Amino acid sequence: QVQLVEAGGGVVQPGGSLRLSCAATRNMFDIYSEAWYRQAPGRVRELVAAITPGDNINYADAVKGRFTISRDIAKNTLYLQMSALKPGETAVYFCTFHYGPHEYWGQGAQGTGSS
């Protein structure tokens, strides 16, 4: 069983920045893919950014140029740097790791762009 522990959520003013982290209890050397999702109140969970096999990085159109996904394999940690946050981006942000066919999720971190 793999546990993912998220940290770094908070409330920022519009235009502000937040950095989320997601630390795994298993090393990332054999990881298949990693991603960040978010779920706003009353809305479905949506993909924000992902690192896929071959180290390809994909972003949702809504966050391109403002969010950056990265990882530190030595620390077994995935990051999401969010900049120029908008009030409408208030959501719970979830990380997910895939090891082969197995999928693991973090507990969620609240990211809020205050108005």
N, C-alpha and C positions, 0 to 999 in steps of 0.2 A: 504494500500500500504506500502511495506517495502522498505527502501532504504539501500543499502550497499555502504559504502564509503571505498575505498582502499587507502592505503598509504604505503610508504617504498620502492618504486621502485628506481632504479638508475643504475649507470654503475660501474662495478667492474673489477679488473684484473682477469685473469684466476686463478682459485683456491680461489677466494675471496668468501665472504658471503654477503647475503642480507636477511633481514627479512621483509616480507610483512604482513600487517594487513588488516583486513576487518571488519569494525564496522557496526553493524546493528541498525536500528531505532526501532527494536522490540526485546523484550527479547527472549532468546534462550531456555527457559524452555520447550517449546512445539515443538522445532524444530525436524524435521524428519531426515535430513541429511545435511551435508555441504561438500563442495569440492573446490578444486583449479584446474583450467584448464589453459592451456597456448596455445597461437597461435603465431607461428613464421611466418615471412613474407613468403607469398606464400604457406602456409601449412594450413591444417585443424586444428581446435581446438582439443586439446587432454587432456585427464584427467591426472593430475599430482598426486593428492592425495585426499582421501576422508575419512570422518567419517560417517559411515553408522549406521543404527539402531542397538542398542546393544553396541554402542561405538566401533564398529569394525573399524580398520584403514587399508586402502589399499593404496599402492603406485604403480605408474607405475614402471616397471622394470628399466627404464633408470635413475630413481632418488633414488632408494632404497639405504639406507645407507648414503645418502647425504642430503636429504630433510626431514624435520619433520613438520607434520601438528599438530596443537594443538588449543585449544580454552580456553577462559576465559569467562565462562557463566555470571559471575558477571558484566563483562564489555561488554557483548554482542559482543564479538570480536573473530574472527578466525584469526589464524596466519599461516604463512608458512615460516619456517626457511630454507634457502637454503645455502648450503655450497659446497665448491669445485666446483664452477660454471665453466662451460665450455663455450668457445666462441660460440659454436653451440646452446647454450641455450638462446640466445637472443630471447625474445618473449614478448608479452603482457600477463600478468598473470591476470586471472579473478577469483573472488570468486563467489560461488553460494550457496544459502541457499534454502532448501526445507521445507516449512511448509505445511504438508498435501499434497494436490495436486498442491499447488502453488509454483512456482519457481521464484527466484529473482536472479539478476546478479549485480555484481559490475561494475564500469565503466572501469576497467582495469588499471593495473600498469605496466609500462615498466621495464623489468628486462633485463639487458644487461651484457654479459660477453665479455669484450673488448679483442681484440687480440693484 
